[in-house]
Amino acid sequence: MKKETVKRSIFISNALMVLVILLIFLAINLLVVKVYSETIEQEIQASVEQMVGEEGLKDFIMDWTVQRNEFLLLFALDGIVCAIVLVLISQMFTRHLTRRIMEPLEALSEGAERIRENDLTKDVMYVGDLEFEQVCRTFNEMQRHILAEQEKNRKYEKARTEMIAGISHDLRTPLTAVRGTIKGLLDGIVTTPELQGKFLQAAYRRTGDMELLLNQLFDLSKVETGNLPLSLCDLELSEFLQSYVTGKQGLLEADEAMTLDANGVQAQVQIDPEQFQRILDNLFENSRKYAERKPLLVKLWMERSPLGVRICFCDNGVGVPDEKLPHIFEEFYRADESRGRKEGNGLGLYIVQSLVQAMQGRIWAENEDGLAVWIELPVAGKGGWQDGE
């Protein structure tokens, strides 16, 4: 069955409306004319009966009847002519109306066809009725949103592909080292206890690298599925940081150092101790990989802020190019894409940002004689400060 078009529906509706009105008008007027003519006929007949004889009365009535029928016929013809003229005028105005309606609809139809052909670069251009302008504007916004999402997904898939390749490389490197160490021990190449100890320490350190990577992947899956566990509790931040720095001292290499300057700031914050330690560990591993300085000096310090307390995690490295600085917290992003020079998968800082935001904080990075990562946290309630203010 053929579907009705907007143009045809508007025309039929207008034409039927005009015809119905005219027919009703015509019927009412015919009824009025008939009643009126019968009344006049009776009055004339009564008057004439008094004036003329029977034969003269018949002739008069016959003439009056003929004139009345002619009048009714002319009245009916006039109504028909008026109906035809009104229908033609209605069609003219309907054509104009449908043209105004079909113009934006055709533009939207062409836009939808372009989207079907995956062409999202051309907007629907229409200037006219306000309602249709709003619809076209909404259509263009939807098109731009789809284009942005496609570009985002394209970059995301590209980053995922690169991540898989990078993780394969990052796992292969320590795995090869561990395998070579074990092979050397099994073949008896290393004979002295001192060398055996060094080989085992190197193998153990490599297994730690693999464990860190696997933990990052596990954390990434929990972040993306919204299943990141947090056990928030009130902690005095400077004590927590001092405990972290003290515990880290025994794990640092000979050419690495870490210090804390709390600046006398003491504040209660609500954080997850285990996850916040993971934040600091990821920041330190990032400095290890990308600072390009020996010795590596990492400094933490605290200061107050209008919203709470700030922590700065700063190294003495080469920093990050300014144009890449806003992107370092993006998923899978690596400021240095030369994987042959540095190991990394672009997950560490993304996980750091996710954890900080989950604790109601915010994070950003700056270049300050190295890379400085700032973390701002709200204090725990009005009594969060503990230094007398």
Sine and cosine of phi, psi and omega as CSV:
sin_phi,cos_phi,sin_psi,cos_psi,sin_omega,cos_omega
0.00,0.00,0.75,-0.66,-0.04,-1.00
-0.95,0.30,0.76,-0.66,-0.03,-1.00
-0.98,0.22,0.53,-0.85,0.05,-1.00
-0.96,0.28,0.65,-0.76,0.09,-1.00
-1.00,-0.03,0.34,-0.94,0.03,-1.00
-0.88,0.47,-0.67,0.74,-0.01,-1.00
-0.86,0.51,-0.74,0.67,-0.04,-1.00
-0.93,0.38,-0.62,0.78,-0.02,-1.00
-0.91,0.42,-0.68,0.74,0.01,-1.00
-0.90,0.44,-0.69,0.73,-0.02,-1.00
-0.90,0.44,-0.74,0.68,-0.03,-1.00
-0.89,0.46,-0.67,0.75,-0.01,-1.00
-0.89,0.46,-0.73,0.68,0.01,-1.00
-0.91,0.42,-0.67,0.74,-0.02,-1.00
-0.90,0.44,-0.69,0.72,0.02,-1.00
-0.90,0.43,-0.62,0.78,0.03,-1.00
-0.87,0.49,-0.73,0.69,0.00,-1.00
-0.90,0.43,-0.71,0.71,-0.02,-1.00
-0.89,0.46,-0.69,0.72,0.00,-1.00
-0.89,0.46,-0.70,0.72,0.02,-1.00
-0.88,0.48,-0.71,0.71,-0.02,-1.00
-0.91,0.41,-0.67,0.75,0.01,-1.00
-0.90,0.45,-0.67,0.74,0.04,-1.00
-0.90,0.44,-0.70,0.71,0.03,-1.00
-0.86,0.51,-0.69,0.72,-0.02,-1.00
-0.90,0.43,-0.69,0.72,-0.01,-1.00
-0.89,0.45,-0.69,0.73,0.00,-1.00
-0.89,0.45,-0.70,0.71,-0.02,-1.00
-0.92,0.38,-0.62,0.78,0.07,-1.00
-0.88,0.48,-0.67,0.74,0.02,-1.00
-0.90,0.45,-0.69,0.72,0.02,-1.00
-0.89,0.45,-0.70,0.71,0.00,-1.00
-0.89,0.46,-0.67,0.75,-0.01,-1.00
-0.89,0.46,-0.75,0.66,0.00,-1.00
-0.88,0.47,-0.67,0.75,-0.01,-1.00
-0.91,0.42,-0.69,0.72,-0.02,-1.00
-0.91,0.41,-0.62,0.78,0.03,-1.00
-0.91,0.42,-0.63,0.78,0.03,-1.00
-0.90,0.43,-0.71,0.71,0.02,-1.00
-0.89,0.45,-0.64,0.77,-0.01,-1.00
-0.88,0.47,-0.67,0.75,0.00,-1.00
-0.91,0.41,-0.65,0.76,0.00,-1.00
-0.92,0.40,-0.68,0.73,0.00,-1.00
-0.89,0.45,-0.68,0.73,-0.01,-1.00
-0.87,0.49,-0.67,0.74,0.00,-1.00
-0.91,0.42,-0.61,0.80,-0.02,-1.00
-0.95,0.30,-0.65,0.76,-0.08,-1.00
-0.95,0.32,-0.55,0.83,-0.01,-1.00
-0.86,0.51,-0.48,0.87,0.00,-1.00
-0.99,0.16,-0.29,0.96,-0.15,-0.99
-0.96,-0.28,-0.56,0.83,-0.14,-0.99
-0.80,-0.60,0.15,-0.99,0.03,-1.00
-0.99,0.12,-0.11,-0.99,-0.08,-1.00
-0.92,0.40,-0.67,0.74,-0.02,-1.00
-0.92,0.40,-0.69,0.72,0.02,-1.00
-0.89,0.46,-0.57,0.82,0.02,-1.00
-0.91,0.41,-0.66,0.75,0.00,-1.00
-0.89,0.46,-0.70,0.72,0.01,-1.00
-0.89,0.46,-0.64,0.77,-0.02,-1.00
-0.91,0.42,-0.68,0.73,-0.01,-1.00
-0.91,0.42,-0.63,0.78,0.01,-1.00
-0.89,0.45,-0.70,0.71,0.03,-1.00
-0.88,0.47,-0.64,0.76,0.00,-1.00
-0.92,0.40,-0.63,0.78,0.02,-1.00
-0.90,0.43,-0.68,0.73,0.03,-1.00
-0.88,0.48,-0.71,0.70,0.00,-1.00
-0.89,0.45,-0.63,0.78,0.01,-1.00
-0.91,0.42,-0.70,0.71,0.01,-1.00
-0.90,0.43,-0.62,0.79,0.05,-1.00
-0.90,0.45,-0.65,0.76,0.02,-1.00
-0.89,0.46,-0.71,0.70,0.02,-1.00
-0.88,0.47,-0.65,0.76,0.02,-1.00
-0.90,0.45,-0.72,0.70,0.03,-1.00
-0.89,0.45,-0.62,0.78,0.03,-1.00
-0.89,0.45,-0.67,0.74,0.03,-1.00
-0.90,0.43,-0.70,0.72,0.04,-1.00
-0.88,0.47,-0.64,0.77,0.04,-1.00
-0.88,0.48,-0.68,0.73,0.03,-1.00
-0.89,0.45,-0.65,0.76,0.01,-1.00
-0.91,0.42,-0.68,0.73,0.03,-1.00
-0.88,0.47,-0.69,0.72,0.03,-1.00
-0.88,0.48,-0.65,0.76,0.01,-1.00
-0.89,0.46,-0.69,0.73,0.01,-1.00
-0.89,0.45,-0.70,0.72,0.01,-1.00
-0.89,0.46,-0.69,0.72,0.00,-1.00
-0.90,0.43,-0.62,0.78,0.04,-1.00
-0.89,0.45,-0.68,0.73,0.02,-1.00
-0.90,0.44,-0.68,0.73,0.04,-1.00
-0.90,0.43,-0.65,0.76,0.04,-1.00
-0.87,0.49,-0.65,0.76,0.03,-1.00
-0.89,0.45,-0.62,0.78,0.01,-1.00
-0.90,0.44,-0.73,0.68,0.01,-1.00
-0.93,0.36,-0.57,0.82,0.04,-1.00
-0.89,0.45,-0.65,0.76,0.02,-1.00
-0.88,0.48,-0.67,0.74,0.03,-1.00
-0.90,0.43,-0.67,0.74,0.00,-1.00
-0.91,0.42,-0.71,0.71,0.00,-1.00
-0.91,0.42,-0.54,0.84,0.04,-1.00
-0.90,0.43,-0.64,0.77,0.05,-1.00
-0.92,0.40,-0.58,0.81,-0.01,-1.00
-0.98,0.21,-0.65,0.76,-0.09,-1.00
-0.95,0.30,-0.44,0.90,-0.03,-1.00
-0.86,0.51,-0.80,0.60,0.05,-1.00
-0.93,0.37,-0.55,0.84,0.02,-1.00
-0.90,0.43,-0.65,0.76,0.05,-1.00
-0.92,0.40,-0.63,0.78,0.04,-1.00
-0.89,0.45,-0.67,0.75,0.04,-1.00
-0.92,0.40,-0.62,0.79,0.03,-1.00
-0.90,0.44,-0.67,0.75,0.05,-1.00
-0.91,0.42,-0.63,0.78,0.04,-1.00
-0.89,0.45,-0.67,0.74,0.04,-1.00
-0.90,0.45,-0.60,0.80,0.04,-1.00
-0.91,0.42,-0.62,0.78,0.05,-1.00
-0.91,0.43,-0.63,0.78,0.04,-1.00
-0.90,0.44,-0.65,0.76,0.03,-1.00
-0.87,0.49,-0.55,0.84,0.03,-1.00
-1.00,0.03,0.16,0.99,0.06,-1.00
0.91,0.41,0.52,0.85,0.11,-0.99
-0.96,-0.27,0.98,-0.20,-0.08,-1.00
-0.93,-0.37,0.31,0.95,-0.12,-0.99
-0.99,-0.13,-0.22,0.98,-0.09,-1.00
-0.93,-0.36,0.82,-0.57,-0.01,-1.00
-0.99,0.17,0.35,-0.94,0.13,-0.99
-0.98,0.18,0.86,-0.50,-0.04,-1.00
-0.98,-0.19,0.89,-0.46,0.02,-1.00
-0.45,-0.89,0.74,-0.68,0.10,-1.00
-0.76,-0.65,0.85,-0.53,-0.04,-1.00
0.09,-1.00,-0.80,-0.61,-0.04,-1.00
-0.88,0.47,0.64,-0.77,-0.10,-1.00
-0.86,0.51,-0.69,0.72,-0.06,-1.00
-0.88,0.47,-0.69,0.73,0.01,-1.00
-0.94,0.33,-0.54,0.84,0.08,-1.00
-0.88,0.47,-0.65,0.76,0.02,-1.00
-0.91,0.42,-0.65,0.76,0.03,-1.00
-0.90,0.44,-0.69,0.72,0.00,-1.00
-0.91,0.40,-0.62,0.79,0.04,-1.00
-0.90,0.43,-0.67,0.75,0.06,-1.00
-0.90,0.45,-0.63,0.77,0.04,-1.00
-0.88,0.48,-0.69,0.72,0.00,-1.00
-0.91,0.42,-0.63,0.78,0.05,-1.00
-0.90,0.43,-0.65,0.76,0.05,-1.00
-0.89,0.47,-0.66,0.75,0.00,-1.00
-0.90,0.44,-0.68,0.73,0.03,-1.00
-0.91,0.41,-0.60,0.80,0.04,-1.00
-0.90,0.43,-0.68,0.73,0.03,-1.00
-0.89,0.47,-0.68,0.74,0.01,-1.00
-0.89,0.46,-0.67,0.74,0.02,-1.00
-0.90,0.43,-0.65,0.76,0.01,-1.00
-0.92,0.40,-0.62,0.78,0.05,-1.00
-0.89,0.46,-0.69,0.73,0.02,-1.00
-0.91,0.42,-0.65,0.76,0.03,-1.00
-0.89,0.45,-0.70,0.71,0.01,-1.00
-0.91,0.41,-0.59,0.81,0.03,-1.00
-0.89,0.45,-0.72,0.70,0.03,-1.00
-0.91,0.42,-0.61,0.79,-0.02,-1.00
-0.91,0.42,-0.70,0.71,0.01,-1.00
-0.92,0.40,-0.63,0.78,0.05,-1.00
-0.89,0.47,-0.67,0.74,0.02,-1.00
-0.91,0.41,-0.61,0.79,0.03,-1.00
-0.91,0.42,-0.67,0.74,0.03,-1.00
-0.88,0.48,-0.70,0.72,0.03,-1.00
-0.91,0.41,-0.57,0.82,0.01,-1.00
-0.91,0.42,-0.68,0.73,0.01,-1.00
-0.87,0.49,-0.69,0.72,0.04,-1.00
-0.90,0.44,-0.65,0.76,-0.01,-1.00
-0.92,0.40,-0.66,0.75,0.01,-1.00
-0.90,0.43,-0.63,0.78,0.06,-1.00
-0.85,0.52,-0.67,0.74,0.02,-1.00
-0.92,0.39,-0.70,0.71,-0.05,-1.00
-0.92,0.40,-0.50,0.86,0.06,-1.00
-0.98,0.18,-0.60,0.80,-0.04,-1.00
-0.91,0.42,-0.61,0.79,-0.07,-1.00
-0.89,0.47,-0.83,0.56,0.03,-1.00
-0.93,0.37,-0.54,0.84,0.01,-1.00
-0.90,0.44,-0.65,0.76,0.05,-1.00
-0.90,0.43,-0.64,0.76,0.01,-1.00
-0.91,0.42,-0.69,0.72,0.01,-1.00
-0.90,0.43,-0.67,0.74,0.01,-1.00
-0.90,0.44,-0.65,0.76,0.02,-1.00
-0.91,0.42,-0.61,0.79,0.02,-1.00
-0.90,0.43,-0.73,0.68,0.00,-1.00
-0.90,0.44,-0.64,0.77,0.02,-1.00
-0.88,0.47,-0.66,0.75,0.02,-1.00
-0.90,0.44,-0.62,0.78,0.02,-1.00
-0.93,0.36,-0.64,0.76,0.00,-1.00
-0.92,0.38,-0.57,0.82,-0.02,-1.00
-0.99,0.16,-0.06,1.00,0.03,-1.00
0.97,0.25,0.32,0.95,0.02,-1.00
-0.92,0.38,-0.62,0.78,0.02,-1.00
-0.99,-0.12,0.89,-0.46,-0.13,-0.99
-0.95,-0.32,-0.54,0.84,-0.08,-1.00
-0.99,0.11,0.53,-0.85,0.03,-1.00
-0.87,0.50,-0.57,0.82,-0.01,-1.00
-0.89,0.45,-0.73,0.69,0.01,-1.00
-0.92,0.39,-0.61,0.79,0.04,-1.00
-0.88,0.47,-0.65,0.76,0.04,-1.00
-0.88,0.47,-0.68,0.73,0.01,-1.00
-0.90,0.43,-0.65,0.76,0.01,-1.00
-0.90,0.44,-0.69,0.73,0.00,-1.00
-0.92,0.39,-0.62,0.79,0.05,-1.00
-0.89,0.45,-0.65,0.76,0.03,-1.00
-0.90,0.43,-0.65,0.76,0.03,-1.00
-0.91,0.42,-0.65,0.76,0.01,-1.00
-0.90,0.44,-0.66,0.76,0.02,-1.00
-0.90,0.45,-0.62,0.79,0.02,-1.00
-0.92,0.39,-0.60,0.80,0.07,-1.00
-0.91,0.42,-0.51,0.86,0.09,-1.00
-0.91,0.42,-0.62,0.79,0.06,-1.00
-0.89,0.46,-0.69,0.73,0.02,-1.00
-0.91,0.41,-0.64,0.77,0.02,-1.00
-0.89,0.45,-0.65,0.76,0.02,-1.00
-0.88,0.47,-0.69,0.72,0.01,-1.00
-0.89,0.45,-0.71,0.71,0.01,-1.00
-0.90,0.44,-0.62,0.79,0.05,-1.00
-0.90,0.44,-0.63,0.78,0.03,-1.00
-0.89,0.45,-0.66,0.75,0.03,-1.00
-0.91,0.42,-0.62,0.78,0.02,-1.00
-0.92,0.40,-0.67,0.74,0.05,-1.00
-0.90,0.44,-0.63,0.78,0.02,-1.00
-0.87,0.49,-0.69,0.72,-0.01,-1.00
-0.89,0.45,-0.59,0.81,0.01,-1.00
-0.95,0.31,-0.60,0.80,0.04,-1.00
-0.91,0.42,-0.71,0.71,-0.08,-1.00
-0.95,0.30,-0.42,0.91,0.02,-1.00
-1.00,-0.09,-0.01,1.00,0.00,-1.00
0.95,0.31,0.37,0.93,-0.02,-1.00
-0.94,-0.33,0.48,0.88,0.00,-1.00
-0.96,0.29,0.91,-0.42,-0.06,-1.00
-0.98,0.21,0.71,-0.70,0.06,-1.00
-0.75,-0.66,0.76,-0.65,0.09,-1.00
-0.88,-0.47,1.00,0.06,-0.09,-1.00
-0.97,0.23,0.63,-0.78,0.08,-1.00
-0.47,-0.89,0.35,-0.94,-0.01,-1.00
-0.99,0.17,0.81,-0.59,0.01,-1.00
-0.71,-0.70,0.52,-0.86,0.13,-0.99
-0.99,0.14,0.90,-0.44,-0.23,-0.97
-0.91,0.40,-0.69,0.72,-0.05,-1.00
-0.90,0.44,-0.59,0.81,0.05,-1.00
-0.92,0.39,-0.66,0.75,0.01,-1.00
-0.88,0.47,-0.71,0.70,-0.01,-1.00
-0.91,0.40,-0.64,0.77,0.02,-1.00
-0.90,0.44,-0.64,0.77,0.04,-1.00
-0.90,0.43,-0.63,0.78,0.01,-1.00
-0.91,0.42,-0.73,0.68,-0.03,-1.00
-0.89,0.45,-0.66,0.75,0.01,-1.00
-0.89,0.45,-0.69,0.72,0.01,-1.00
-0.93,0.37,-0.42,0.91,-0.02,-1.00
-0.98,0.19,-0.38,0.93,-0.10,-1.00
-0.84,0.54,-0.65,0.76,-0.04,-1.00
-0.96,0.27,-0.16,0.99,-0.03,-1.00
-0.96,-0.26,-0.04,1.00,-0.04,-1.00
-0.98,0.18,0.50,-0.87,0.11,-0.99
-0.96,0.29,0.16,-0.99,-0.05,-1.00
-0.90,0.43,-0.50,0.87,-0.03,-1.00
-0.98,-0.20,0.47,0.88,0.02,-1.00
-0.80,-0.61,0.57,-0.82,0.03,-1.00
-0.56,-0.83,0.55,-0.84,0.02,-1.00
-0.67,-0.74,0.76,-0.66,-0.01,-1.00
-0.75,-0.66,0.30,-0.95,0.02,-1.00
-0.74,-0.67,0.73,-0.69,0.12,-0.99
-0.80,-0.60,0.98,-0.22,-0.05,-1.00
-0.99,0.15,-0.18,0.98,0.01,-1.00
0.81,0.58,0.51,0.86,0.03,-1.00
0.95,0.31,0.12,0.99,-0.03,-1.00
-0.99,0.11,0.79,-0.61,0.09,-1.00
-0.79,-0.62,0.82,-0.58,-0.07,-1.00
-0.52,-0.85,0.65,-0.76,0.10,-0.99
-1.00,0.09,0.80,-0.59,0.05,-1.00
-0.80,-0.60,0.38,-0.93,0.01,-1.00
-0.97,-0.26,0.97,-0.23,-0.04,-1.00
-0.67,-0.75,0.22,-0.97,0.15,-0.99
-1.00,-0.07,0.93,-0.38,-0.09,-1.00
-0.84,0.55,-0.69,0.73,-0.04,-1.00
-0.91,0.41,-0.71,0.71,-0.02,-1.00
-0.94,0.33,-0.56,0.83,0.02,-1.00
-0.94,0.34,-0.56,0.83,0.12,-0.99
-0.90,0.43,-0.59,0.81,0.06,-1.00
-0.90,0.43,-0.59,0.81,0.07,-1.00
-0.86,0.51,-0.77,0.64,-0.03,-1.00
-0.91,0.42,-0.63,0.78,0.03,-1.00
-0.89,0.46,-0.68,0.73,0.01,-1.00
-0.90,0.43,-0.63,0.78,0.04,-1.00
-0.90,0.43,-0.64,0.77,0.01,-1.00
-0.93,0.37,-0.65,0.76,0.04,-1.00
-0.90,0.43,-0.59,0.81,0.06,-1.00
-0.89,0.46,-0.66,0.75,0.04,-1.00
-0.91,0.41,-0.63,0.77,0.04,-1.00
-0.86,0.52,-0.66,0.75,-0.10,-1.00
-0.98,0.18,-0.56,0.83,-0.23,-0.97
-0.87,-0.49,-0.06,1.00,-0.05,-1.00
-0.93,0.38,-0.60,0.80,-0.02,-1.00
0.86,0.52,0.64,0.77,0.05,-1.00
-0.70,-0.71,0.69,-0.72,0.11,-0.99
-0.75,-0.66,0.86,-0.51,0.02,1.00
-0.96,0.26,0.42,-0.91,0.04,-1.00
-1.00,-0.01,0.85,-0.52,0.00,-1.00
-0.91,-0.42,0.87,-0.50,0.02,-1.00
-0.90,-0.43,0.75,-0.66,-0.03,-1.00
-0.80,-0.61,0.71,-0.71,0.12,-0.99
-0.92,-0.39,0.67,-0.74,0.16,-0.99
-0.57,-0.82,0.32,-0.95,-0.07,-1.00
-0.86,-0.51,0.46,-0.89,0.12,-0.99
-0.40,-0.92,0.35,-0.94,0.04,-1.00
-0.99,0.16,0.36,-0.93,0.07,-1.00
-0.63,-0.78,0.29,-0.96,0.01,-1.00
-0.86,0.52,-0.46,0.89,-0.04,-1.00
-0.99,-0.14,-0.14,0.99,-0.05,-1.00
0.34,-0.94,-0.89,-0.45,-0.03,-1.00
-0.71,-0.70,0.56,-0.83,0.01,-1.00
-0.90,-0.44,0.59,-0.80,0.11,-0.99
-0.87,-0.49,0.73,-0.69,0.08,-1.00
-0.92,-0.38,0.80,-0.60,0.07,-1.00
-0.93,-0.37,0.96,-0.28,-0.17,-0.99
-0.81,-0.59,0.64,-0.77,0.10,-0.99
-0.88,-0.47,0.10,-0.99,-0.01,-1.00
-0.98,-0.20,0.50,0.87,-0.09,-1.00
-0.99,0.13,-0.25,-0.97,-0.06,-1.00
-0.99,0.14,-0.15,0.99,-0.02,-1.00
0.97,0.24,-0.28,-0.96,-0.03,-1.00
-0.78,-0.62,0.67,-0.74,0.07,-1.00
-0.79,0.62,0.63,-0.78,-0.10,-1.00
-0.84,0.54,-0.60,0.80,-0.04,-1.00
-0.95,0.32,-0.32,0.95,0.01,-1.00
-0.99,-0.17,-0.19,0.98,-0.07,-1.00
-0.85,0.52,-0.66,0.75,-0.02,-1.00
-0.93,0.38,-0.20,0.98,-0.13,-0.99
-0.97,-0.25,-0.04,1.00,-0.18,-0.98
-0.93,0.37,-0.30,0.95,0.02,-1.00
-1.00,-0.08,0.08,1.00,0.03,-1.00
-0.97,0.24,0.48,-0.88,-0.03,-1.00
-0.91,0.42,0.76,-0.65,0.05,-1.00
0.94,0.34,0.12,0.99,-0.06,-1.00
-0.99,0.17,0.70,-0.72,0.07,-1.00
-0.77,-0.64,0.88,-0.48,-0.03,-1.00
-0.89,0.46,-0.58,0.81,0.08,-1.00
-0.96,-0.28,0.94,-0.34,-0.08,-1.00
-1.00,0.03,0.10,0.99,0.04,-1.00
-1.00,0.05,1.00,0.02,-0.09,-1.00
-0.91,0.42,-0.36,0.93,0.02,-1.00
-0.93,0.37,-0.40,0.92,-0.01,-1.00
-1.00,0.02,-0.65,0.76,-0.10,-1.00
-0.70,-0.71,0.59,-0.81,0.11,-0.99
-1.00,0.03,0.57,-0.82,-0.01,-1.00
0.25,-0.97,0.44,-0.90,-0.06,-1.00
-0.78,-0.62,0.05,1.00,0.03,-1.00
0.96,0.28,0.38,0.93,-0.02,-1.00
-0.96,-0.27,-0.50,0.86,-0.13,-0.99
-0.83,0.55,-0.80,0.60,-0.05,-1.00
-0.96,0.29,-0.50,0.86,0.08,-1.00
-0.89,0.45,-0.67,0.74,0.04,-1.00
-0.92,0.39,-0.63,0.78,0.05,-1.00
-0.85,0.53,-0.75,0.66,-0.01,-1.00
-0.88,0.48,-0.67,0.74,-0.01,-1.00
-0.89,0.45,-0.65,0.76,0.00,-1.00
-0.93,0.37,-0.68,0.74,0.01,-1.00
-0.89,0.46,-0.71,0.71,0.01,-1.00
-0.91,0.42,-0.57,0.82,0.04,-1.00
-0.91,0.41,-0.41,0.91,0.05,-1.00
-1.00,-0.10,0.34,0.94,0.05,-1.00
0.91,0.40,0.42,0.91,0.04,-1.00
-0.95,-0.31,-0.03,-1.00,0.09,-1.00
-0.68,-0.73,0.37,-0.93,-0.12,-0.99
-0.62,-0.79,0.58,-0.81,0.09,-1.00
-0.43,-0.90,0.17,-0.98,-0.07,-1.00
-0.75,-0.66,0.51,-0.86,0.05,-1.00
-0.62,-0.79,0.30,-0.95,0.13,-0.99
-0.99,-0.15,0.92,-0.40,0.02,-1.00
-0.68,-0.73,0.99,0.13,-0.09,-1.00
0.81,0.59,0.64,0.77,-0.09,-1.00
0.69,-0.73,-0.11,-0.99,0.02,-1.00
-1.00,0.01,0.83,-0.55,0.05,-1.00
-0.91,-0.41,0.88,-0.48,0.04,-1.00
-0.97,-0.25,0.85,-0.53,-0.02,-1.00
-0.98,-0.21,0.70,-0.71,0.08,-1.00
-0.82,-0.57,0.81,-0.58,0.02,-1.00
-0.91,-0.41,0.78,-0.63,-0.03,-1.00
-0.81,-0.58,0.57,-0.82,0.10,-1.00
-0.97,0.23,0.54,-0.84,0.08,-1.00
-0.97,0.25,0.38,-0.92,-0.08,-1.00
-0.99,0.12,1.00,-0.03,0.05,-1.00
0.97,0.25,-0.03,-1.00,-0.05,-1.00
-0.93,0.36,-0.43,0.90,-0.02,-1.00
-1.00,-0.04,0.40,0.92,-0.08,-1.00
-0.94,0.34,-0.49,0.87,0.01,-1.00
-0.99,0.14,0.59,-0.81,-0.09,-1.00
-0.80,-0.60,0.24,0.97,-0.08,-1.00
-0.92,-0.38,0.46,0.89,0.17,-0.99
0.98,-0.18,-0.21,0.98,-0.01,-1.00
-0.99,-0.14,0.00,0.00,0.00,0.00
